[in-house]
Each structure stands twice: as structure tokens, then as C-alpha cells.
Amino acid sequence: MSALGQHAAFILGSYGAAVLVIGGLTAWILADHRARKAELAALDARRAPESP
Amino acid sequence: MPSITALANPTRFMAYSAKLLPWLGGAAAILFAIGFYGAFFAAPADYQQGQTIRIMYVHVPAAWLGMFFYTLMTASAVGALVWRHPLAEVAQKAAAPIGAAFTLVCLLTGALWGRPMWGAYWVWDARLTSMLVLLLIYLAIMALWRTIDEPTQAGRVVSILTLVGFVNIPIIKFSVDWWNTLHQPASVFRMDGPTIHPSMLWPLLVCALAFSLFAIWLHLMAMRTEVMRRRIRTLTILAADRADRAPSALEGLAR
């Protein structure tokens, strides 16, 4: 903290905000990807017995 | 090496992007480590701005990516409107939240940099205001995607809004030249070369490359999810259609 001087809170706050926003976006994209993958797998499994 | 038209096929896109994703993620992680080491330990403090210059290594790449993803959305909008290519619509839709997130990071880090340097978190300066307008356009586009259920119809409406909104990108870029602003003028992409000292420039460029590769990784992941979402929609409609036709066929047999 002291190495960053009197404005350390602003510097660390900037990096914290970036981690929160981009981390949140990454988590949302990964969760959406997993959910759609599972949904598609369930649909394909349901369709498999129907096909000749 | 596959051509761009071959890659524009959704099935091929899914196969190639699956191979590319781990390399992109790995390269981004290595570049983040090098870039942040440079930003915090190799680059000196600025003679005027002191240690707050460290904010530049996240603020500037976020600003570039906010504008880059809007430009990418505009190119995809042309692809969707002129060639009606479904993958162009997919790329356009997947880019919006990523561009919005980087624009938000740019605004937040800019406010936290502005307070100690300008004495204010926010001023209605041309650069800051045009960047806020970019965030509002992104949010409007994301809302519009959710408003219209049919993806192709939504894609056409969003494409028109995206093309109209592109006028804001040159305004952001040249706002510091056209108006008297508190924000400093361009110091990297200039006709007469960068004005930043090389000891600060190299960590900035490495951080920008790291953020760019990570953003492309996010975009490819979001595009893959959108391709799956459209396949789920098609399969669900086909299943509902089959279920609708089944009772009428039975009625026909009974007669």
C-alpha cells in the first residue's frame, strides 16, 4: 500500500472494479455456456430414441 | 488453413473455436503476468501524475476494447444485413455484453483516476460524455435483443441501431481534438508516433494484448453459447410441431 503512495486506494480500487466487472462477466458467460450445454444434451438424449 | 467463408459455417466454427480457446486463454494468462509485472514493478511513476499512472494499464485497454467491440458489432451488422449470415448475428449478439463491460471498466477506472488528478470523479467533458453514450448504446442494444423473441427479426432491428450508433466511435476518438477537454489527447496512436516513454509503453501494450486475447476468448465462448441457444430453439420448435401433428394424425386414422 505504502509503495503506491497517498493515492493507493484509488489505484487498488480501479483494479478491484476491473476484477469485479470482468470477473462477473466471465462467470456469467461460463454459467450460461454450461447451462445451454446441459440443455442441449438433454434435448439430444430425448430425441435419440425417436430417430429410426 | 481454412478460409473465412469456411469458418463462417456454424459447425466448423464450433470445431475450430474449441481448438483455439485453450491457446487463447493460456497466452492471455502469460501476457497478464508479464504486463502487470511491467506495470507495477518495471514502469516508473509519472513525473506529474505519480503512482496513479498505474491505473492507465487497465483504463486504456478497457477503453480500446469498448470501442473495438462496437466496431466488431458494426462489421457483424453489415454481415447480418447484407449477407444475412446467421454467424454474423451470433457474433453481434455475443459482443454486446463484453463491449459494455469493458466500457463500464473504462468509466469506473477513469472516475477513480480523475478524482485525485482533476479533483472530480466526473466532469461533462466531451471524451467522458461520448464514452457514457457508448455504454448507453450498448445497454439499449442488449435490451433490444431481449425484447424480440425471433432471433433473425431481432438481428435485423439491432443491426440498424448498431449502424446508427457507430457515429459515436469517431466522436469518442476525435473528441479530444475537436473540443477543449480536460481529458488528455491521444498519446499512443498518433501520426507522429507515441509520446509515452518506452518504459511505460511496453507494459501498456502487453497489458492491452493480454486484455484483447482474454476478450476474444470471452467472445468465442459467448458465440459458442449463442450457437447452442439457437439449436435448442430450433429443436424445441420441431418437437412442439411434431407433438401438434401427432393427435391430428390419430384423428385421421379414427375416421
Interface residues (C-beta under 8 A of the other chain):
Chain A: A3 L4 G5 H7 A8 F10 I11 G13 S14 Y15 A17 A18 V21 I22 G24 L25 T26 W28 I29 L30 D32 H33 R36 K37 E39 L40 L43 D44 R46 R47
Chain B: A45 G50 Q51 T52 R54 I55 V58 H59 A62 P97 I98 A101 F102 L104 V105 L108 T109 L112 W113 R115 P116 F214 L218 M221 A222 R224 T225 M228 R229 R231 I232 L235 T236 A239
